[in-house]
Amino acid sequence: MNGMLSGWLELMSLFGSSGIRGVVGQDFTVDLAVSISEAVGSIHDSIVLGRDTRTSGPMVAQALIAGATSMGAEVHDAGMVSTPTLARAASEFDCGLMVTASHNPSPYNGVKMWNPDGSAFDTVQMNDVENRIANRSAEAKDWRHVGSSHRYEGAVHRHVEAIASSIGEASSRVVLDCGCGATFEVSPLALRTIGCGVTSLNCQADGHFPGRTPEPTEDQLYDLKELVVSKGADLGIAHDGDGDRMVAVDDKGRFIDGDRLIALFATYMKVSGVVAPMDASMVLDDLVGKVVRCKVGDVYVAEALKSSGLEFGGEPSGTYIFPDETFCPDGVYAGALLAKIASEERLSTMIDALASYPVRRESHKFEARQRKDVEERLRKEAEGLDCERLLTLDGYRAEYPDGWFLIRLSGTEPKLRITVEARDEKELERLKELSARMVGRCLK
C-alpha cells in the first residue's frame, strides 16, 4: 500500500463529516484519488463526475476517471459545476463524485460521493468504500472490459430549471458573492431566471480564491455588506467553494447567523419540525418545537431527515436540505428561496422578529498525528463536568439551566471546535471560559 495512503488510514477514518479531503500532495494524493475511484468503480457501473474551481481539480478528476474506468465503470464528466448541481445530476446515474474541498483553503482538495437521491454516501456506504481501499480488494478489468469517459452536458441548466419551477418568481435586488467558487455560473443564472436583479461579486472561477477565503464567514464578507448597503439591495448572498453552503446579510448589511436562517426557512415553510446538528441553537426548540438532533455533517442531517420524515433540515454553518428537492444541501436553491422570501417582506424585519441568544463559535488547531491523544483527553475532561445533561452523540454537549457548550473534533480538519450559547452575556462568558480551559488542557 502507498505510504501516504497507509498514513491516512493509521491517523483517522478516511471519511470526515463531509467526504474525504486533505492538503494536496500531503494528505490527499493522486494515489489516494485513484484508490477511491477504484473502490467506487468496483461497486457502481455509471458515475457522473464534477469539480469545483480549485487548481488541483483537473488533476484529481483525471485520477478519478482512471481509477473508475480501470474497474469497468462508465464516467460522465460534467466539468466545473457546483456540488448541488452535480448531486442533482446523479439522479441519472448510479452515483456522483464531486472533486472539492468545499470551504477549506485552496491547498486542500477531496472527493464527495452522492447517491441518485442527492444524499451523500451514508455510514454503511462509507465503510464499504474504506474497506475496499484498505484491503485493495477490487480487481482491475482487462483491456476488453475497461470503462470509458464521456462529456456530460446541461447539468447547470437543469439545476436552474428545477429551482425556477419550484420557487417561481421573485423580484429581490440581490448582491451575490460566489467567492470565485463553483457557483460562479449557476447561482447568478438561477437568481436572474426567477426575476431577481443581481449585482455580482467574485463571480469568476479562480481556484486561488483571490477575493476572499472559500469559507464565507462573517469576517470575510465586508465587501458584500458594503455593496448591499450602497446598492440599496434587499439582501446579500454568499457561497462557499463548492456551493453546498449559503450565508446571507440582510438589507441593512447585517450578517444573519445560520441558526436564524434555519428558523426563518422553517417558519416560512410552516414545517412540522426540523433536523439540526448538535451545534444548532436552542432558538429552534423555542420557535419550531420539534427538533431532531444529529451529528454534525450534511450526511447525518440527510440520514435523520429520511428516518424522521421531516420536511427540512439545516446546519448553522450554512447548509440546508429540502428533501422535496434533493437530499443534497443546495446553497443555490437556499439562496433563491431566501430571495423569494425577501421579495415578500423586508428581510431585516423578519430577522429582528426572531428570538436570538448570544453565541460564540471558535476553533483550535492541533497536529493531525495528535488526533487520538486529543480525543482521549477530551473524553476524560468531559467525564469530569458538573452539568445538567451531557450529550455525546457528536463530541460533548454540556447543558446547563441557561445555556450549553459543545466541544467536538472537526470531521474535515485537525481542529477542536467550540460552540457556546446562553440566554445572557454573563452566562455566555462563564461557559466560554469553562470550555476554553477544557480545550487548553486537551491541547497541551
C-alpha beads as a LAMMPS data file, in Angstrom:
LAMMPS data file: protein, C-alpha beads

444 atoms
443 bonds

1 atom types
1 bond types

-500.0 500.0 xlo xhi
-500.0 500.0 ylo yhi
-500.0 500.0 zlo zhi

Masses

1 110.0

Atoms # bond

1 1 1 0.000 0.000 0.000
2 1 1 1.229 3.509 -0.795
3 1 1 2.874 5.077 2.303
4 1 1 0.739 8.216 2.121
5 1 1 -2.459 6.188 1.919
6 1 1 -1.308 3.937 4.758
7 1 1 -0.628 7.044 6.847
8 1 1 -4.156 8.302 6.255
9 1 1 -5.641 5.030 7.439
10 1 1 -3.474 4.985 10.564
11 1 1 -4.354 8.577 11.538
12 1 1 -8.102 8.518 11.163
13 1 1 -11.017 7.314 9.141
14 1 1 -10.731 8.443 5.534
15 1 1 -14.189 9.969 5.647
16 1 1 -14.750 13.108 7.657
17 1 1 -18.143 14.669 8.226
18 1 1 -18.326 15.582 4.531
19 1 1 -16.385 13.318 2.190
20 1 1 -12.640 12.687 2.012
21 1 1 -10.274 15.641 1.830
22 1 1 -6.841 16.944 2.750
23 1 1 -3.898 19.067 1.627
24 1 1 -2.998 18.155 -1.951
25 1 1 0.279 16.270 -2.199
26 1 1 0.345 15.584 1.537
27 1 1 -2.899 14.207 2.977
28 1 1 -4.704 13.969 -0.339
29 1 1 -2.670 12.460 -3.180
30 1 1 -3.214 11.202 -6.718
31 1 1 -2.724 7.657 -5.426
32 1 1 -5.485 8.176 -2.868
33 1 1 -7.809 9.600 -5.526
34 1 1 -7.197 6.573 -7.760
35 1 1 -7.832 4.224 -4.826
36 1 1 -11.097 5.980 -4.005
37 1 1 -12.408 5.729 -7.557
38 1 1 -11.251 2.128 -7.900
39 1 1 -13.352 1.313 -4.861
40 1 1 -16.382 3.259 -6.105
41 1 1 -15.962 1.950 -9.670
42 1 1 -15.949 -1.634 -8.402
43 1 1 -19.399 -1.006 -6.879
44 1 1 -21.112 1.293 -9.417
45 1 1 -21.252 0.965 -13.197
46 1 1 -22.156 4.554 -14.123
47 1 1 -20.712 7.636 -12.443
48 1 1 -21.196 11.365 -13.031
49 1 1 -18.169 13.482 -12.139
50 1 1 -17.839 17.176 -11.323
51 1 1 -15.236 19.526 -9.823
52 1 1 -15.046 22.949 -8.235
53 1 1 -12.628 25.717 -9.231
54 1 1 -9.534 24.554 -7.344
55 1 1 -6.303 24.483 -9.321
56 1 1 -5.783 20.802 -8.479
57 1 1 -9.268 19.887 -9.691
58 1 1 -8.378 18.685 -13.208
59 1 1 -5.566 16.517 -11.824
60 1 1 -7.824 14.875 -9.241
61 1 1 -10.644 14.438 -11.780
62 1 1 -8.307 12.657 -14.178
63 1 1 -7.131 10.367 -11.375
64 1 1 -10.747 9.516 -10.526
65 1 1 -11.544 8.780 -14.146
66 1 1 -8.508 6.490 -14.399
67 1 1 -9.395 4.540 -11.264
68 1 1 -13.096 4.136 -12.042
69 1 1 -12.648 3.170 -15.695
70 1 1 -9.996 0.599 -14.718
71 1 1 -12.814 -1.148 -12.846
72 1 1 -15.067 -1.075 -15.909
73 1 1 -17.225 1.890 -14.874
74 1 1 -18.507 4.494 -17.317
75 1 1 -17.667 8.038 -16.171
76 1 1 -19.645 11.064 -17.368
77 1 1 -17.728 14.298 -16.790
78 1 1 -19.895 17.349 -16.064
79 1 1 -16.864 19.631 -15.743
80 1 1 -16.729 22.617 -13.405
81 1 1 -20.057 22.680 -11.530
82 1 1 -21.321 23.242 -8.001
83 1 1 -21.807 20.322 -5.627
84 1 1 -25.644 20.589 -5.586
85 1 1 -25.595 20.738 -9.397
86 1 1 -23.565 17.531 -9.507
87 1 1 -25.686 15.830 -6.821
88 1 1 -28.880 16.545 -8.764
89 1 1 -27.274 15.151 -11.929
90 1 1 -26.501 11.946 -10.015
91 1 1 -30.201 11.033 -10.324
92 1 1 -29.422 9.809 -13.852
93 1 1 -26.552 7.545 -12.756
94 1 1 -25.546 5.020 -10.102
95 1 1 -23.674 7.692 -8.159
96 1 1 -21.834 11.000 -8.391
97 1 1 -18.281 12.008 -7.492
98 1 1 -17.552 15.655 -6.734
99 1 1 -13.961 16.883 -6.631
100 1 1 -13.963 19.538 -3.924
101 1 1 -12.691 20.533 -0.503
102 1 1 -15.791 22.683 -0.006
103 1 1 -14.987 25.565 2.367
104 1 1 -11.369 24.554 3.068
105 1 1 -8.478 26.770 1.871
106 1 1 -7.067 26.490 -1.659
107 1 1 -4.284 23.954 -0.841
108 1 1 -6.970 21.383 0.016
109 1 1 -8.940 19.106 -2.254
110 1 1 -11.016 15.974 -1.882
111 1 1 -13.984 13.916 -3.027
112 1 1 -17.642 13.872 -2.019
113 1 1 -19.814 10.927 -3.075
114 1 1 -23.505 11.168 -3.915
115 1 1 -26.427 8.778 -4.321
116 1 1 -29.094 9.171 -7.021
117 1 1 -31.485 10.792 -4.494
118 1 1 -28.914 13.516 -3.806
119 1 1 -27.847 12.185 -0.411
120 1 1 -24.185 11.765 0.434
121 1 1 -22.907 8.220 0.892
122 1 1 -24.226 7.029 4.246
123 1 1 -22.280 5.317 7.017
124 1 1 -22.640 1.822 5.536
125 1 1 -21.515 3.028 2.104
126 1 1 -18.567 4.946 3.537
127 1 1 -17.420 1.888 5.467
128 1 1 -17.704 -0.229 2.327
129 1 1 -15.531 2.199 0.337
130 1 1 -12.970 2.424 3.149
131 1 1 -12.734 -1.359 3.441
132 1 1 -12.210 -1.740 -0.290
133 1 1 -9.450 0.883 -0.225
134 1 1 -7.740 -0.647 2.813
135 1 1 -7.911 -4.222 1.504
136 1 1 -7.240 -3.360 -2.157
137 1 1 -9.947 -5.913 -2.892
138 1 1 -11.049 -4.573 -6.285
139 1 1 -9.547 -6.213 -9.365
140 1 1 -8.934 -4.133 -12.487
141 1 1 -10.611 -5.231 -15.712
142 1 1 -8.604 -6.476 -18.662
143 1 1 -8.249 -4.389 -21.811
144 1 1 -11.520 -5.702 -23.249
145 1 1 -13.651 -4.556 -20.336
146 1 1 -12.252 -1.243 -19.118
147 1 1 -14.750 1.608 -18.984
148 1 1 -14.694 4.881 -20.875
149 1 1 -15.250 8.548 -20.095
150 1 1 -17.809 10.861 -21.688
151 1 1 -18.684 14.541 -21.565
152 1 1 -21.934 15.279 -19.680
153 1 1 -23.686 18.460 -20.838
154 1 1 -26.501 20.573 -19.424
155 1 1 -26.189 19.969 -15.666
156 1 1 -26.258 23.687 -14.811
157 1 1 -29.328 24.461 -16.917
158 1 1 -31.269 21.505 -15.495
159 1 1 -30.427 22.677 -11.985
160 1 1 -31.628 26.198 -12.757
161 1 1 -34.830 24.905 -14.358
162 1 1 -35.602 22.816 -11.262
163 1 1 -35.108 25.794 -8.965
164 1 1 -37.238 28.094 -11.096
165 1 1 -40.015 25.501 -11.314
166 1 1 -40.076 25.044 -7.540
167 1 1 -39.704 28.646 -6.370
168 1 1 -41.496 30.593 -9.066
169 1 1 -40.943 34.333 -9.386
170 1 1 -39.083 36.743 -7.112
171 1 1 -38.203 40.392 -7.532
172 1 1 -35.478 40.953 -4.943
173 1 1 -32.378 43.031 -5.585
174 1 1 -29.528 40.710 -4.634
175 1 1 -25.798 41.193 -4.184
176 1 1 -24.235 37.792 -4.841
177 1 1 -20.738 36.773 -3.705
178 1 1 -19.680 33.426 -5.167
179 1 1 -16.192 33.672 -3.698
180 1 1 -14.607 32.602 -7.031
181 1 1 -16.007 29.147 -6.344
182 1 1 -18.141 26.642 -8.217
183 1 1 -21.415 28.622 -8.065
184 1 1 -19.968 31.331 -10.357
185 1 1 -22.335 30.312 -13.165
186 1 1 -25.326 28.548 -11.649
187 1 1 -26.225 30.904 -8.789
188 1 1 -26.414 34.203 -10.737
189 1 1 -28.256 32.383 -13.530
190 1 1 -30.794 30.895 -11.099
191 1 1 -31.462 34.251 -9.422
192 1 1 -31.892 36.094 -12.706
193 1 1 -34.098 33.324 -14.089
194 1 1 -36.627 33.753 -11.256
195 1 1 -36.630 37.516 -11.803
196 1 1 -34.099 38.949 -9.332
197 1 1 -31.777 41.826 -10.069
198 1 1 -28.234 40.637 -9.383
199 1 1 -25.049 42.552 -8.608
200 1 1 -22.230 40.025 -8.786
201 1 1 -19.094 39.914 -6.628
202 1 1 -16.277 37.370 -7.012
203 1 1 -18.318 35.559 -9.654
204 1 1 -15.350 34.488 -11.760
205 1 1 -13.850 30.999 -11.463
206 1 1 -10.458 31.199 -9.752
207 1 1 -9.009 28.398 -7.633
208 1 1 -6.627 30.780 -5.903
209 1 1 -9.698 32.435 -4.303
210 1 1 -8.329 35.994 -4.563
211 1 1 -11.473 37.787 -3.344
212 1 1 -11.855 36.001 -0.007
213 1 1 -11.425 32.565 1.519
214 1 1 -13.719 29.723 0.333
215 1 1 -15.397 29.737 3.750
216 1 1 -17.920 32.618 3.835
217 1 1 -17.550 33.583 7.486
218 1 1 -18.773 36.976 8.651
219 1 1 -15.281 38.497 8.761
220 1 1 -14.784 37.611 5.082
221 1 1 -17.918 39.398 3.878
222 1 1 -17.017 43.071 4.360
223 1 1 -17.328 43.839 0.632
224 1 1 -20.688 42.078 0.440
225 1 1 -22.071 44.044 3.376
226 1 1 -20.860 47.331 1.920
227 1 1 -22.351 46.621 -1.504
228 1 1 -25.741 45.625 -0.089
229 1 1 -25.996 48.972 1.706
230 1 1 -24.564 51.128 -1.106
231 1 1 -26.738 49.465 -3.752
232 1 1 -29.884 49.572 -1.615
233 1 1 -30.255 45.813 -2.136
234 1 1 -32.806 43.622 -0.398
235 1 1 -30.208 41.061 0.686
236 1 1 -26.730 39.712 0.102
237 1 1 -25.907 36.046 -0.548
238 1 1 -22.544 34.310 -0.296
239 1 1 -21.490 30.758 -1.131
240 1 1 -18.582 28.573 -0.131
241 1 1 -16.141 26.944 -2.537
242 1 1 -18.489 24.274 -3.882
243 1 1 -21.921 25.787 -3.296
244 1 1 -23.459 23.474 -0.745
245 1 1 -23.436 26.403 1.698
246 1 1 -25.283 29.710 1.613
247 1 1 -24.903 32.535 4.108
248 1 1 -26.602 35.913 3.938
249 1 1 -26.739 39.529 5.049
250 1 1 -29.983 41.471 5.361
251 1 1 -30.992 44.750 3.730
252 1 1 -29.168 46.662 6.478
253 1 1 -25.919 44.874 5.690
254 1 1 -26.045 42.752 8.845
255 1 1 -24.768 39.185 8.803
256 1 1 -27.511 36.629 9.545
257 1 1 -26.263 33.672 11.554
258 1 1 -27.117 30.204 10.299
259 1 1 -29.349 29.302 13.239
260 1 1 -31.686 32.198 12.460
261 1 1 -31.756 31.278 8.772
262 1 1 -32.788 27.739 9.721
263 1 1 -35.535 29.222 11.890
264 1 1 -36.588 31.618 9.112
265 1 1 -36.842 28.869 6.493
266 1 1 -38.691 26.569 8.912
267 1 1 -41.268 29.180 9.903
268 1 1 -41.727 30.379 6.300
269 1 1 -42.379 26.845 5.072
270 1 1 -44.513 26.037 8.153
271 1 1 -42.778 22.695 8.693
272 1 1 -43.791 20.318 11.465
273 1 1 -40.209 20.053 12.733
274 1 1 -36.570 20.333 11.727
275 1 1 -33.439 18.220 11.767
276 1 1 -30.418 20.077 13.141
277 1 1 -26.991 19.038 14.427
278 1 1 -25.670 19.156 17.962
279 1 1 -24.207 22.651 17.491
280 1 1 -27.511 24.260 16.445
281 1 1 -29.163 26.893 18.626
282 1 1 -31.803 26.315 21.279
283 1 1 -33.779 29.026 19.474
284 1 1 -35.017 26.222 17.203
285 1 1 -36.603 24.475 20.169
286 1 1 -38.330 27.743 21.108
287 1 1 -39.589 28.679 17.621
288 1 1 -40.118 25.410 15.778
289 1 1 -40.896 22.997 18.559
290 1 1 -39.853 19.588 17.289
291 1 1 -36.085 19.391 16.730
292 1 1 -34.410 16.102 15.849
293 1 1 -30.702 16.372 16.733
294 1 1 -27.997 14.608 14.740
295 1 1 -24.236 14.555 14.332
296 1 1 -22.587 17.495 12.562
297 1 1 -22.362 16.924 8.802
298 1 1 -24.843 17.031 5.944
299 1 1 -24.745 13.248 5.538
300 1 1 -26.145 12.898 9.078
301 1 1 -28.770 15.588 8.512
302 1 1 -29.898 13.697 5.403
303 1 1 -29.974 10.376 7.272
304 1 1 -32.087 11.906 10.054
305 1 1 -34.447 13.521 7.533
306 1 1 -35.033 10.151 5.900
307 1 1 -35.652 8.361 9.191
308 1 1 -37.835 11.112 10.704
309 1 1 -39.802 12.053 7.589
310 1 1 -39.451 15.763 8.440
311 1 1 -39.625 18.379 5.698
312 1 1 -36.465 20.397 6.361
313 1 1 -33.056 20.258 7.960
314 1 1 -30.083 22.550 8.255
315 1 1 -26.796 23.361 9.912
316 1 1 -25.586 26.660 11.414
317 1 1 -22.619 26.525 9.034
318 1 1 -24.989 27.397 6.185
319 1 1 -26.106 24.076 4.724
320 1 1 -29.831 23.479 4.229
321 1 1 -31.575 20.360 2.936
322 1 1 -35.026 20.453 1.341
323 1 1 -35.984 16.767 0.882
324 1 1 -38.722 17.503 -1.646
325 1 1 -35.963 18.888 -3.897
326 1 1 -32.907 16.777 -3.083
327 1 1 -31.126 15.311 -0.083
328 1 1 -28.014 17.282 -1.025
329 1 1 -27.513 20.597 0.791
330 1 1 -28.270 23.046 -2.015
331 1 1 -26.878 26.506 -1.345
332 1 1 -28.066 27.709 -4.740
333 1 1 -31.670 26.686 -4.029
334 1 1 -31.447 28.132 -0.498
335 1 1 -30.223 31.457 -1.878
336 1 1 -33.042 31.609 -4.397
337 1 1 -35.621 30.744 -1.730
338 1 1 -34.266 33.464 0.551
339 1 1 -34.508 35.933 -2.329
340 1 1 -38.124 34.861 -2.765
341 1 1 -38.807 35.439 0.942
342 1 1 -37.105 38.847 0.824
343 1 1 -39.285 39.884 -2.120
344 1 1 -42.397 39.372 0.015
345 1 1 -41.302 41.167 3.205
346 1 1 -38.340 43.213 4.367
347 1 1 -35.687 40.710 5.446
348 1 1 -34.380 42.772 8.375
349 1 1 -37.903 42.976 9.812
350 1 1 -38.339 39.200 9.681
351 1 1 -34.929 38.550 11.212
352 1 1 -35.488 41.035 14.039
353 1 1 -38.744 39.276 14.888
354 1 1 -36.917 36.005 15.550
355 1 1 -35.660 35.151 19.022
356 1 1 -31.905 35.253 19.432
357 1 1 -29.414 34.264 22.123
358 1 1 -25.734 35.235 22.345
359 1 1 -23.471 32.583 20.849
360 1 1 -19.753 32.174 20.237
361 1 1 -18.011 29.775 17.895
362 1 1 -14.280 29.205 17.638
363 1 1 -11.799 26.514 16.668
364 1 1 -8.337 25.456 17.830
365 1 1 -5.840 23.641 15.585
366 1 1 -3.662 20.694 16.528
367 1 1 -1.264 18.393 14.658
368 1 1 -3.161 15.669 12.760
369 1 1 -0.999 12.950 14.314
370 1 1 -2.213 14.034 17.771
371 1 1 -5.863 13.340 16.976
372 1 1 -6.229 10.176 19.062
373 1 1 -4.480 11.735 22.074
374 1 1 -6.652 14.864 21.855
375 1 1 -9.780 12.735 21.572
376 1 1 -8.873 10.735 24.689
377 1 1 -8.031 13.841 26.731
378 1 1 -11.348 15.397 25.711
379 1 1 -13.225 12.293 26.822
380 1 1 -11.606 12.429 30.250
381 1 1 -12.283 16.152 30.591
382 1 1 -15.957 15.681 29.693
383 1 1 -16.390 12.907 32.264
384 1 1 -15.499 15.397 34.987
385 1 1 -18.096 18.013 34.030
386 1 1 -20.772 19.037 36.512
387 1 1 -23.732 19.820 34.225
388 1 1 -27.447 19.064 33.981
389 1 1 -27.047 16.816 30.958
390 1 1 -24.126 15.643 28.824
391 1 1 -24.902 14.627 25.232
392 1 1 -22.275 12.516 23.459
393 1 1 -23.829 11.901 20.046
394 1 1 -21.156 14.045 18.395
395 1 1 -18.489 15.428 20.676
396 1 1 -19.603 16.585 24.114
397 1 1 -22.541 18.950 24.570
398 1 1 -22.801 20.066 28.202
399 1 1 -26.207 21.562 29.019
400 1 1 -26.906 23.932 31.909
401 1 1 -30.113 25.724 33.056
402 1 1 -29.400 28.843 30.984
403 1 1 -27.054 27.655 28.251
404 1 1 -24.807 24.980 26.825
405 1 1 -21.481 24.388 25.130
406 1 1 -20.301 21.798 22.631
407 1 1 -16.717 20.666 22.103
408 1 1 -16.107 18.338 19.184
409 1 1 -13.357 17.285 16.830
410 1 1 -13.833 18.565 13.298
411 1 1 -14.631 15.863 10.795
412 1 1 -12.721 17.612 7.995
413 1 1 -9.697 19.255 9.643
414 1 1 -7.397 18.718 12.661
415 1 1 -9.310 21.159 14.843
416 1 1 -11.293 21.235 18.065
417 1 1 -14.464 23.260 17.555
418 1 1 -16.263 25.032 20.388
419 1 1 -19.823 26.345 20.301
420 1 1 -21.241 28.204 23.304
421 1 1 -24.767 29.618 23.684
422 1 1 -26.556 31.143 26.680
423 1 1 -29.607 33.211 27.495
424 1 1 -27.491 36.197 28.576
425 1 1 -23.940 37.505 28.161
426 1 1 -22.886 36.764 31.736
427 1 1 -23.678 33.066 31.434
428 1 1 -22.123 33.019 27.962
429 1 1 -18.815 34.299 29.345
430 1 1 -18.867 31.745 32.151
431 1 1 -19.454 28.841 29.790
432 1 1 -16.959 30.214 27.293
433 1 1 -14.221 30.329 29.927
434 1 1 -15.104 26.855 31.178
435 1 1 -14.962 25.310 27.701
436 1 1 -11.775 27.209 26.779
437 1 1 -9.976 25.857 29.841
438 1 1 -11.034 22.326 28.881
439 1 1 -9.718 22.723 25.348
440 1 1 -6.490 24.251 26.622
441 1 1 -5.821 21.173 28.740
442 1 1 -6.669 18.882 25.810
443 1 1 -4.143 20.587 23.527
444 1 1 -1.203 20.746 25.954

Bonds

1 1 1 2
2 1 2 3
3 1 3 4
4 1 4 5
5 1 5 6
6 1 6 7
7 1 7 8
8 1 8 9
9 1 9 10
10 1 10 11
11 1 11 12
12 1 12 13
13 1 13 14
14 1 14 15
15 1 15 16
16 1 16 17
17 1 17 18
18 1 18 19
19 1 19 20
20 1 20 21
21 1 21 22
22 1 22 23
23 1 23 24
24 1 24 25
25 1 25 26
26 1 26 27
27 1 27 28
28 1 28 29
29 1 29 30
30 1 30 31
31 1 31 32
32 1 32 33
33 1 33 34
34 1 34 35
35 1 35 36
36 1 36 37
37 1 37 38
38 1 38 39
39 1 39 40
40 1 40 41
41 1 41 42
42 1 42 43
43 1 43 44
44 1 44 45
45 1 45 46
46 1 46 47
47 1 47 48
48 1 48 49
49 1 49 50
50 1 50 51
51 1 51 52
52 1 52 53
53 1 53 54
54 1 54 55
55 1 55 56
56 1 56 57
57 1 57 58
58 1 58 59
59 1 59 60
60 1 60 61
61 1 61 62
62 1 62 63
63 1 63 64
64 1 64 65
65 1 65 66
66 1 66 67
67 1 67 68
68 1 68 69
69 1 69 70
70 1 70 71
71 1 71 72
72 1 72 73
73 1 73 74
74 1 74 75
75 1 75 76
76 1 76 77
77 1 77 78
78 1 78 79
79 1 79 80
80 1 80 81
81 1 81 82
82 1 82 83
83 1 83 84
84 1 84 85
85 1 85 86
86 1 86 87
87 1 87 88
88 1 88 89
89 1 89 90
90 1 90 91
91 1 91 92
92 1 92 93
93 1 93 94
94 1 94 95
95 1 95 96
96 1 96 97
97 1 97 98
98 1 98 99
99 1 99 100
100 1 100 101
101 1 101 102
102 1 102 103
103 1 103 104
104 1 104 105
105 1 105 106
106 1 106 107
107 1 107 108
108 1 108 109
109 1 109 110
110 1 110 111
111 1 111 112
112 1 112 113
113 1 113 114
114 1 114 115
115 1 115 116
116 1 116 117
117 1 117 118
118 1 118 119
119 1 119 120
120 1 120 121
121 1 121 122
122 1 122 123
123 1 123 124
124 1 124 125
125 1 125 126
126 1 126 127
127 1 127 128
128 1 128 129
129 1 129 130
130 1 130 131
131 1 131 132
132 1 132 133
133 1 133 134
134 1 134 135
135 1 135 136
136 1 136 137
137 1 137 138
138 1 138 139
139 1 139 140
140 1 140 141
141 1 141 142
142 1 142 143
143 1 143 144
144 1 144 145
145 1 145 146
146 1 146 147
147 1 147 148
148 1 148 149
149 1 149 150
150 1 150 151
151 1 151 152
152 1 152 153
153 1 153 154
154 1 154 155
155 1 155 156
156 1 156 157
157 1 157 158
158 1 158 159
159 1 159 160
160 1 160 161
161 1 161 162
162 1 162 163
163 1 163 164
164 1 164 165
165 1 165 166
166 1 166 167
167 1 167 168
168 1 168 169
169 1 169 170
170 1 170 171
171 1 171 172
172 1 172 173
173 1 173 174
174 1 174 175
175 1 175 176
176 1 176 177
177 1 177 178
178 1 178 179
179 1 179 180
180 1 180 181
181 1 181 182
182 1 182 183
183 1 183 184
184 1 184 185
185 1 185 186
186 1 186 187
187 1 187 188
188 1 188 189
189 1 189 190
190 1 190 191
191 1 191 192
192 1 192 193
193 1 193 194
194 1 194 195
195 1 195 196
196 1 196 197
197 1 197 198
198 1 198 199
199 1 199 200
200 1 200 201
201 1 201 202
202 1 202 203
203 1 203 204
204 1 204 205
205 1 205 206
206 1 206 207
207 1 207 208
208 1 208 209
209 1 209 210
210 1 210 211
211 1 211 212
212 1 212 213
213 1 213 214
214 1 214 215
215 1 215 216
216 1 216 217
217 1 217 218
218 1 218 219
219 1 219 220
220 1 220 221
221 1 221 222
222 1 222 223
223 1 223 224
224 1 224 225
225 1 225 226
226 1 226 227
227 1 227 228
228 1 228 229
229 1 229 230
230 1 230 231
231 1 231 232
232 1 232 233
233 1 233 234
234 1 234 235
235 1 235 236
236 1 236 237
237 1 237 238
238 1 238 239
239 1 239 240
240 1 240 241
241 1 241 242
242 1 242 243
243 1 243 244
244 1 244 245
245 1 245 246
246 1 246 247
247 1 247 248
248 1 248 249
249 1 249 250
250 1 250 251
251 1 251 252
252 1 252 253
253 1 253 254
254 1 254 255
255 1 255 256
256 1 256 257
257 1 257 258
258 1 258 259
259 1 259 260
260 1 260 261
261 1 261 262
262 1 262 263
263 1 263 264
264 1 264 265
265 1 265 266
266 1 266 267
267 1 267 268
268 1 268 269
269 1 269 270
270 1 270 271
271 1 271 272
272 1 272 273
273 1 273 274
274 1 274 275
275 1 275 276
276 1 276 277
277 1 277 278
278 1 278 279
279 1 279 280
280 1 280 281
281 1 281 282
282 1 282 283
283 1 283 284
284 1 284 285
285 1 285 286
286 1 286 287
287 1 287 288
288 1 288 289
289 1 289 290
290 1 290 291
291 1 291 292
292 1 292 293
293 1 293 294
294 1 294 295
295 1 295 296
296 1 296 297
297 1 297 298
298 1 298 299
299 1 299 300
300 1 300 301
301 1 301 302
302 1 302 303
303 1 303 304
304 1 304 305
305 1 305 306
306 1 306 307
307 1 307 308
308 1 308 309
309 1 309 310
310 1 310 311
311 1 311 312
312 1 312 313
313 1 313 314
314 1 314 315
315 1 315 316
316 1 316 317
317 1 317 318
318 1 318 319
319 1 319 320
320 1 320 321
321 1 321 322
322 1 322 323
323 1 323 324
324 1 324 325
325 1 325 326
326 1 326 327
327 1 327 328
328 1 328 329
329 1 329 330
330 1 330 331
331 1 331 332
332 1 332 333
333 1 333 334
334 1 334 335
335 1 335 336
336 1 336 337
337 1 337 338
338 1 338 339
339 1 339 340
340 1 340 341
341 1 341 342
342 1 342 343
343 1 343 344
344 1 344 345
345 1 345 346
346 1 346 347
347 1 347 348
348 1 348 349
349 1 349 350
350 1 350 351
351 1 351 352
352 1 352 353
353 1 353 354
354 1 354 355
355 1 355 356
356 1 356 357
357 1 357 358
358 1 358 359
359 1 359 360
360 1 360 361
361 1 361 362
362 1 362 363
363 1 363 364
364 1 364 365
365 1 365 366
366 1 366 367
367 1 367 368
368 1 368 369
369 1 369 370
370 1 370 371
371 1 371 372
372 1 372 373
373 1 373 374
374 1 374 375
375 1 375 376
376 1 376 377
377 1 377 378
378 1 378 379
379 1 379 380
380 1 380 381
381 1 381 382
382 1 382 383
383 1 383 384
384 1 384 385
385 1 385 386
386 1 386 387
387 1 387 388
388 1 388 389
389 1 389 390
390 1 390 391
391 1 391 392
392 1 392 393
393 1 393 394
394 1 394 395
395 1 395 396
396 1 396 397
397 1 397 398
398 1 398 399
399 1 399 400
400 1 400 401
401 1 401 402
402 1 402 403
403 1 403 404
404 1 404 405
405 1 405 406
406 1 406 407
407 1 407 408
408 1 408 409
409 1 409 410
410 1 410 411
411 1 411 412
412 1 412 413
413 1 413 414
414 1 414 415
415 1 415 416
416 1 416 417
417 1 417 418
418 1 418 419
419 1 419 420
420 1 420 421
421 1 421 422
422 1 422 423
423 1 423 424
424 1 424 425
425 1 425 426
426 1 426 427
427 1 427 428
428 1 428 429
429 1 429 430
430 1 430 431
431 1 431 432
432 1 432 433
433 1 433 434
434 1 434 435
435 1 435 436
436 1 436 437
437 1 437 438
438 1 438 439
439 1 439 440
440 1 440 441
441 1 441 442
442 1 442 443
443 1 443 444
